[in-house]
Amino acid sequence: MTDDTPAPLSRLLWTHAPEARREWLRTRPGLEALLAEHLATAQAAWPGVRLSPERFLRHLARHLPEPQAPEDALARLHAADLYLACACAEGEPQALLAFEQHVLRKVPARLGPLPASTVDELLQGLRQRLLLGVGDAPPRIADYAGRGPLRAWVRIVAARLVAVLAEQGGRERPTAEPPEALTQLLAPDDPERALVRAASNEVLSEALKAALAALPERQRALLRLHHLHGLTMDRLATMYGESRSNIARHVAQARERLLRLTRHELQARLKLEDRELESLLGLVNSRLDLSLGGLLD
């Protein structure tokens, strides 16, 4: 091995680094020792989190300082926080639990006095914004670059969300999904959905919107995370720091309440004969059972 040959950790970082950073890395003195120190610090901080050195260094490669940055920018990296954020972005269960306990739940207290209902809604919003990907995009927590403490970075996101909640009268919008996505809570795509005529389907979407808005924030978030975003009971249990059986019970209760509220909304909105209304309500009932019930087993 010559002096110019990268050592193992350096080689991993160099392989995943952008082309414009590679020469900077190759000529940086003490890089291997620094990376080894960062990795050891991170693993010591989060001993239960399983994240390979390559996955961590691949993540670090995305957030390397600019070549013109101060020489010690890489040395001042908050490596343990970056390690945790990387593991959370990849859905590592222990990382999600650690983030919930050591970061997320510490943030509201640093934002000043907040009503308990706002704190709960804030935490729900942060979980969705930071830990869930959108389409092919990774979770937003993957954007954390390790320049400052992770808790401070999350606090900035939280402060913006509190401002949004205040503008909306203390409540976040019940859902940002389009009506066609809302109907997934009632039925997957299958031939039986054709039984709901277009006119009734529009009313059904509006009734579901109103029913979701009337749900407590926690129940609304559980249904959305579980059914629309596909999070398993185990993943939800990890995120919320509760047992799987408790989470399953909460989701079941949310589902039953959503069904009752949807039935009430349909009764108020549809001007149908009793037999026609009961037929549609029966379809709503059966669709809820099929789309949500089996996932609780």
Phi and psi in degrees as a GROMACS rama.xvg file:
@    title "Ramachandran Plot"
@    xaxis  label "Phi"
@    yaxis  label "Psi"
@TYPE xy
-83.836  173.391  THR-2
-64.3512  -26.3792  ASP-3
-87.4788  -5.57396  ASP-4
-82.0353  121.712  THR-5
-63.7135  141.686  PRO-6
-75.8141  170.13  ALA-7
-50.5564  -55.8268  PRO-8
-65.9622  -40.7698  LEU-9
-60.9056  -39.6304  SER-10
-63.9996  -42.9737  ARG-11
-59.9321  -46.6353  LEU-12
-63.9677  -44.9029  LEU-13
-60.2286  -39.6752  TRP-14
-62.3889  -38.4089  THR-15
-94.5876  -6.77779  HIS-16
-74.7909  151.473  ALA-17
-60.1151  152.315  PRO-18
-54.5776  -39.2105  GLU-19
-68.4205  -16.3643  ALA-20
-97.7769  -12.2357  ARG-21
-67.1714  -42.485  ARG-22
-65.0696  -39.018  GLU-23
-59.8861  -42.2767  TRP-24
-68.8974  -40.4747  LEU-25
-62.8452  -33.3521  ARG-26
-96.6422  -1.22213  THR-27
-76.6879  123.597  ARG-28
-71.9729  143.909  PRO-29
71.1205  19.1003  GLY-30
-63.8798  -44.2881  LEU-31
-61.0323  -45.0292  GLU-32
-64.5655  -38.5436  ALA-33
-65.6493  -43.9239  LEU-34
-65.0139  -39.2072  LEU-35
-63.3013  -39.5508  ALA-36
-66.0594  -44.4811  GLU-37
-60.2102  -44.694  HIS-38
-65.3785  -42.5908  LEU-39
-64.2628  -40.6873  ALA-40
-61.854  -44.1196  THR-41
-66.7393  -44.1796  ALA-42
-66.9088  -33.6795  GLN-43
-70.2205  -35.0105  ALA-44
-70.7609  -35.3957  ALA-45
-128.884  70.8014  TRP-46
-65.0126  -24.7379  PRO-47
-86.4176  -8.99193  GLY-48
-84.9119  127.521  VAL-49
-98.026  109.604  ARG-50
-148.266  122.021  LEU-51
-71.8626  153.026  SER-52
-54.9252  -38.1506  PRO-53
-65.918  -41.0968  GLU-54
-64.7826  -39.3874  ARG-55
-66.3757  -45.3932  PHE-56
-70.1987  -31.3256  LEU-57
-64.003  -39.7952  ARG-58
-67.7441  -43.7478  HIS-59
-60.4075  -36.3453  LEU-60
-59.7321  -30.3509  ALA-61
-70.3571  -22.3273  ARG-62
-120.002  25.4332  HIS-63
-63.18  144.769  LEU-64
-63.1624  157.437  PRO-65
-62.9114  148.47  GLU-66
-55.8684  -29.9293  PRO-67
-86.4113  3.44358  GLN-68
-67.7023  159.969  ALA-69
-51.603  147.478  PRO-70
-59.988  -30.0491  GLU-71
-93.8347  11.5192  ASP-72
-59.7764  -41.7731  ALA-73
-70.0687  -33.9214  LEU-74
-68.189  -31.4566  ALA-75
-86.6086  8.41704  ARG-76
-58.2112  138.017  LEU-77
-83.0416  79.012  HIS-78
-64.3338  -42.1162  ALA-79
-63.8227  -40.2054  ALA-80
-67.9051  -40.3777  ASP-81
-65.1285  -38.9595  LEU-82
-60.6804  -46.2553  TYR-83
-64.5109  -43.4304  LEU-84
-62.2615  -41.2896  ALA-85
-61.4644  -46.2004  CYS-86
-64.6378  -37.4004  ALA-87
-64.5264  -41.4174  CYS-88
-61.61  -28.7619  ALA-89
-92.3397  2.53091  GLU-90
78.1049  22.1412  GLY-91
-67.6869  121.942  GLU-92
-56.3227  -47.4819  PRO-93
-66.6919  -31.0306  GLN-94
-67.2844  -42.7152  ALA-95
-61.5785  -40.9218  LEU-96
-65.7553  -42.9297  LEU-97
-64.2132  -41.1568  ALA-98
-62.4462  -42.2583  PHE-99
-60.8906  -47.1488  GLU-100
-78.7101  -40.8382  GLN-101
-101.101  -14.5507  HIS-102
-121.173  -64.1289  VAL-103
-58.5625  -48.3105  LEU-104
-75.9124  -8.0473  ARG-105
-89.0133  -15.1494  LYS-106
-72.6292  -48.1552  VAL-107
-54.36  -35.5954  PRO-108
-64.2613  -21.7693  ALA-109
-90.11  2.65535  ARG-110
-104.448  7.15608  LEU-111
90.7504  178.414  GLY-112
-63.1648  128.187  PRO-113
-133.508  141.346  LEU-114
-59.1393  150.332  PRO-115
-58.3318  -37.9377  ALA-116
-65.312  -36.6226  SER-117
-69.3852  -38.8864  THR-118
-60.3689  -45.8256  VAL-119
-62.0454  -43.9526  ASP-120
-67.6419  -36.4243  GLU-121
-62.9305  -45.2265  LEU-122
-63.0988  -40.9175  LEU-123
-60.4164  -45.2642  GLN-124
-64.3705  -39.3395  GLY-125
-66.0943  -40.7116  LEU-126
-58.904  -44.822  ARG-127
-68.8553  -43.0389  GLN-128
-70.2399  -36.9023  ARG-129
-95.7317  -28.6151  LEU-130
-109.529  -4.08787  LEU-131
-114.253  131.736  LEU-132
-77.8543  160.468  GLY-133
-119.546  114.836  VAL-134
63.0043  -128.041  GLY-135
-87.8552  -4.49795  ASP-136
-76.106  143.116  ALA-137
-72.6426  165.999  PRO-138
-56.5342  149.866  PRO-139
-64.0453  -23.0164  ARG-140
-62.8828  -19.8012  ILE-141
-66.0626  -15.2563  ALA-142
-79.7366  -15.4969  ASP-143
-63.9224  128.256  TYR-144
-105.221  -1.86454  ALA-145
80.0224  12.991  GLY-146
-74.2727  -30.1809  ARG-147
-136.271  179.833  GLY-148
-60.6705  141.685  PRO-149
-60.6929  -38.528  LEU-150
-63.4796  -36.5751  ARG-151
-68.456  -38.9706  ALA-152
-63.3125  -44.0308  TRP-153
-66.3437  -35.0819  VAL-154
-63.4237  -35.4252  ARG-155
-64.3736  -45.3256  ILE-156
-61.0611  -41.327  VAL-157
-65.3394  -41.2184  ALA-158
-61.481  -40.6197  ALA-159
-64.3436  -40.0027  ARG-160
-67.4536  -38.8772  LEU-161
-60.0066  -40.1723  VAL-162
-63.4426  -40.1418  ALA-163
-64.1  -43.5785  VAL-164
-62.1443  -39.3559  LEU-165
-64.729  -40.5401  ALA-166
-65.0271  -28.539  GLU-167
-95.8063  20.7738  GLN-168
74.3976  29.0444  GLY-169
88.2326  1.70998  GLY-170
-132.773  137.218  ARG-171
-75.5418  157.175  GLU-172
-57.8694  134.112  ARG-173
-53.2416  -37.5761  PRO-174
-161.495  146.399  THR-175
-103.852  0.22316  ALA-176
-72.8329  146.214  GLU-177
-68.8306  162.595  PRO-178
-54.2292  -37.823  PRO-179
-65.8104  -27.9867  GLU-180
-75.4793  -34.816  ALA-181
-60.4937  -36.9725  LEU-182
-67.6896  -13.1873  THR-183
-63.9231  -25.293  GLN-184
-67.1032  -20.1226  LEU-185
-102.914  -29.6729  LEU-186
-160.567  135.977  ALA-187
-75.6592  170.4  PRO-188
-71.6783  109.286  ASP-189
-155.4  167.097  ASP-190
-58.9  -29.0307  PRO-191
-66.9367  -20.2318  GLU-192
-63.3852  -22.5643  ARG-193
-63.6523  -16.6365  ALA-194
-67.944  -22.2756  LEU-195
-89.848  111.583  VAL-196
-65.2639  158.938  ARG-197
-56.6109  -43.9252  ALA-198
-62.7332  -44.6406  ALA-199
-67.7666  -34.374  SER-200
-63.3018  -37.5816  ASN-201
-64.4219  -44.1347  GLU-202
-64.2263  -37.6284  VAL-203
-61.672  -42.7021  LEU-204
-62.6512  -42.1957  SER-205
-66.7668  -39.2153  GLU-206
-64.2097  -39.559  ALA-207
-67.557  -39.3727  LEU-208
-56.3246  -48.4679  LYS-209
-64.8545  -39.7179  ALA-210
-65.0459  -42.2123  ALA-211
-63.7086  -40.1999  LEU-212
-63.5121  -29.5356  ALA-213
-83.2526  -13.721  ALA-214
-71.0993  147.692  LEU-215
-58.7827  150.213  PRO-216
-55.3739  -41.3207  GLU-217
-62.1626  -45.5134  ARG-218
-65.8159  -40.5086  GLN-219
-62.1287  -42.7179  ARG-220
-66.5317  -41.113  ALA-221
-61.4074  -44.5558  LEU-222
-63.4669  -42.883  LEU-223
-66.5699  -45.982  ARG-224
-64.2595  -40.5839  LEU-225
-76.7699  -46.6819  HIS-226
-94.8698  -45.5126  HIS-227
-78.1836  -36.9191  LEU-228
-98.2037  -7.71874  HIS-229
76.4917  20.4274  GLY-230
-72.8604  134.396  LEU-231
-75.3561  166.971  THR-232
-61.0388  -38.1046  MET-233
-63.6099  -41.8691  ASP-234
-65.9839  -42.3017  ARG-235
-63.7728  -41.0672  LEU-236
-60.4639  -40.3396  ALA-237
-65.695  -45.5197  THR-238
-61.7715  -39.9876  MET-239
-92.8084  -6.70864  TYR-240
67.1357  32.8629  GLY-241
-123.245  168.55  GLU-242
-73.0102  157.722  SER-243
-61.8686  -39.3152  ARG-244
-65.1671  -38.0211  SER-245
-65.3763  -44.4855  ASN-246
-63.1421  -42.9441  ILE-247
-60.9724  -39.263  ALA-248
-66.4201  -41.8239  ARG-249
-63.5358  -41.2522  HIS-250
-65.3841  -40.8182  VAL-251
-62.7983  -41.5429  ALA-252
-65.1886  -39.9435  GLN-253
-63.1199  -41.8892  ALA-254
-61.6352  -45.7388  ARG-255
-64.4218  -39.945  GLU-256
-67.3698  -39.6934  ARG-257
-61.5302  -40.7973  LEU-258
-61.9438  -46.0318  LEU-259
-62.0382  -44.2608  ARG-260
-67.0057  -37.5417  LEU-261
-65.776  -42.5414  THR-262
-59.747  -43.5974  ARG-263
-62.4071  -43.4506  HIS-264
-64.2365  -41.1247  GLU-265
-65.7547  -39.221  LEU-266
-61.6791  -36.4223  GLN-267
-77.8887  -28.016  ALA-268
-95.8031  -35.2025  ARG-269
-91.2784  129.096  LEU-270
-98.9984  75.1404  LYS-271
-118.398  160.009  LEU-272
-66.2685  155.961  GLU-273
-54.2074  -42.8282  ASP-274
-65.5057  -39.2681  ARG-275
-68.5971  -40.6376  GLU-276
-65.004  -43.6014  LEU-277
-64.0683  -33.3544  GLU-278
-64.4339  -44.5246  SER-279
-67.2106  -41.5602  LEU-280
-63.0337  -36.9997  LEU-281
-63.5028  -37.8528  GLY-282
-66.0354  -42.5429  LEU-283
-58.3012  -45.1528  VAL-284
-60.6301  -48.6294  ASN-285
-65.7969  -36.7955  SER-286
-67.9871  -38.2369  ARG-287
-63.171  -41.7015  LEU-288
-61.0396  -43.4922  ASP-289
-70.2318  -40.1539  LEU-290
-81.966  -29.4792  SER-291
-112.798  -35.3245  LEU-292
-60.7789  -44.7283  GLY-293
-65.1095  -22.7855  GLY-294
-76.195  -9.00057  LEU-295
-93.8188  -1.88503  LEU-296
